[in-house]
Amino acid sequence: MDSFEEFLEENVGFEVRNVGCTISAQKIYNVAAKIKRNRMQGRNTVEEVLCLSTKRGYTVFHRNREESNVVSDIVVAYPTLIAMIRTWPYVLIMDTTYKMNKYNMPLLEAIGMTPTGKNFTVATIFMCNEQATTHR
């Protein structure tokens, strides 16, 4: 790809006519949203997370609600980091977000520590709620 202008024309259908003109933040947002929609190929956000995580080699577990078959919990972990926590299982910190994302799913981070004091994320978990039964 020779230039950003060619990228926009080929992938978004956005033709840059006057390189010296100013572009509004809204127009940039609209172009970025269109690129994202094209890349997702009709998948919703949760399906896109599952698809990209699997495609990039992450281990993905998900649980569906029994009554509606809607995804209720997602666990994403990289295999190398799973091996690291198996090697050094002594320190495991788990922390959940205070504020919710737009899906009202709390985000739980599981963090391990190497013997040299370096932290690493073992897993990222989106949960349907923060009740004890969800953590099983």
C-alpha positions as CSV (number, residue, x, y, z in Angstrom):
1,M,0.0,0.0,0.0
2,D,1.6,3.3,-1.1
3,S,-0.4,5.7,0.9
4,F,-3.2,6.2,3.5
5,E,-5.3,7.8,0.7
6,E,-5.1,4.6,-1.4
7,F,-6.0,2.5,1.7
8,L,-9.1,4.6,2.3
9,E,-10.1,4.4,-1.3
10,E,-9.6,0.6,-1.6
11,N,-11.0,-0.5,1.8
12,V,-13.6,2.0,2.7
13,G,-14.6,3.6,-0.6
14,F,-13.5,7.0,0.9
15,E,-11.9,9.1,-1.8
16,V,-9.5,11.9,-0.7
17,R,-9.9,14.7,-3.2
18,N,-8.1,17.5,-1.5
19,V,-5.1,16.5,0.7
20,G,-4.8,20.0,2.0
21,C,-8.3,20.2,3.4
22,T,-9.2,19.7,7.0
23,I,-11.2,16.6,8.0
24,S,-13.5,16.7,11.0
25,A,-13.2,14.3,13.9
26,Q,-16.7,13.0,13.1
27,K,-15.6,12.1,9.6
28,I,-12.6,10.2,10.9
29,Y,-14.9,8.4,13.4
30,N,-17.3,7.5,10.6
31,V,-14.5,6.1,8.4
32,A,-13.1,4.1,11.4
33,A,-16.5,2.7,12.2
34,K,-17.0,1.7,8.5
35,I,-13.6,-0.1,8.5
36,K,-14.6,-1.9,11.7
37,R,-18.0,-3.0,10.3
38,N,-16.3,-4.3,7.1
39,R,-13.8,-6.3,9.2
40,M,-16.5,-7.8,11.4
41,Q,-18.4,-9.3,8.4
42,G,-21.8,-9.1,10.1
43,R,-20.6,-10.5,13.5
44,N,-21.7,-8.8,16.7
45,T,-19.1,-7.6,19.2
46,V,-19.2,-10.8,21.3
47,E,-18.9,-13.0,18.2
48,E,-16.0,-10.8,17.0
49,V,-14.1,-11.2,20.3
50,L,-14.5,-15.0,20.2
51,C,-13.5,-15.1,16.5
52,L,-10.4,-12.9,16.8
53,S,-9.3,-14.6,20.0
54,T,-9.5,-18.0,18.5
55,K,-7.9,-16.9,15.2
56,R,-4.9,-15.4,17.1
57,G,-4.2,-18.5,19.1
58,Y,-5.9,-17.7,22.4
59,T,-7.6,-20.3,24.5
60,V,-11.3,-19.3,24.7
61,F,-14.0,-20.7,27.0
62,H,-17.5,-19.4,27.0
63,R,-20.6,-20.3,28.9
64,N,-24.2,-19.7,27.6
65,R,-27.3,-19.1,29.6
66,E,-29.4,-22.2,29.6
67,E,-32.7,-20.5,28.9
68,S,-31.7,-18.3,26.0
69,N,-28.4,-19.7,24.6
70,V,-26.9,-16.2,25.0
71,V,-23.2,-16.0,26.0
72,S,-23.0,-15.2,29.7
73,D,-19.3,-15.5,30.4
74,I,-16.1,-15.4,28.3
75,V,-12.6,-16.4,29.4
76,V,-9.7,-15.6,27.2
77,A,-6.2,-16.8,27.9
78,Y,-3.0,-17.1,25.9
79,P,-1.5,-20.7,26.1
80,T,2.0,-19.5,27.0
81,L,0.6,-17.6,30.0
82,I,-1.4,-20.6,31.1
83,A,1.9,-22.5,31.1
84,M,3.5,-19.8,33.1
85,I,0.8,-19.9,35.8
86,R,1.3,-23.7,36.0
87,T,5.0,-23.1,36.5
88,W,4.6,-20.3,39.1
89,P,1.1,-20.8,40.7
90,Y,2.1,-19.2,44.0
91,V,0.9,-15.6,43.5
92,L,-2.4,-15.1,41.8
93,I,-4.2,-11.7,42.0
94,M,-7.7,-11.4,40.8
95,D,-9.3,-8.0,40.4
96,T,-12.6,-6.9,38.9
97,T,-13.6,-3.6,37.4
98,Y,-15.7,-1.2,39.4
99,K,-17.5,0.3,36.5
100,M,-19.2,-1.8,33.9
101,N,-18.7,-1.7,30.1
102,K,-21.6,-1.1,27.7
103,Y,-22.7,-4.7,28.1
104,N,-22.9,-4.5,31.9
105,M,-20.5,-7.4,32.1
106,P,-17.8,-7.1,34.9
107,L,-14.3,-7.6,33.7
108,L,-12.1,-9.9,35.9
109,E,-8.3,-10.0,35.4
110,A,-6.3,-12.9,36.7
111,I,-2.7,-11.9,37.2
112,G,0.3,-14.1,38.1
113,M,3.8,-13.2,39.2
114,T,7.2,-14.6,38.2
115,P,9.9,-15.3,40.8
116,T,11.6,-12.1,39.6
117,G,8.5,-10.0,40.5
118,K,7.2,-9.5,36.9
119,N,3.4,-9.5,36.5
120,F,1.6,-11.3,33.7
121,T,-2.1,-11.6,32.8
122,V,-3.2,-15.2,33.0
123,A,-6.7,-14.6,31.8
124,T,-9.2,-11.9,31.0
125,I,-12.8,-12.8,31.9
126,F,-16.1,-11.1,31.1
127,M,-18.8,-12.3,33.6
128,C,-22.5,-11.9,33.5
129,N,-22.4,-10.7,37.2
130,E,-20.3,-10.7,40.3
131,Q,-22.1,-13.4,42.2
132,A,-20.2,-16.3,43.8
133,T,-21.9,-18.8,41.4
134,T,-20.4,-17.0,38.4
135,H,-16.9,-17.6,39.7
136,R,-17.1,-21.4,39.5
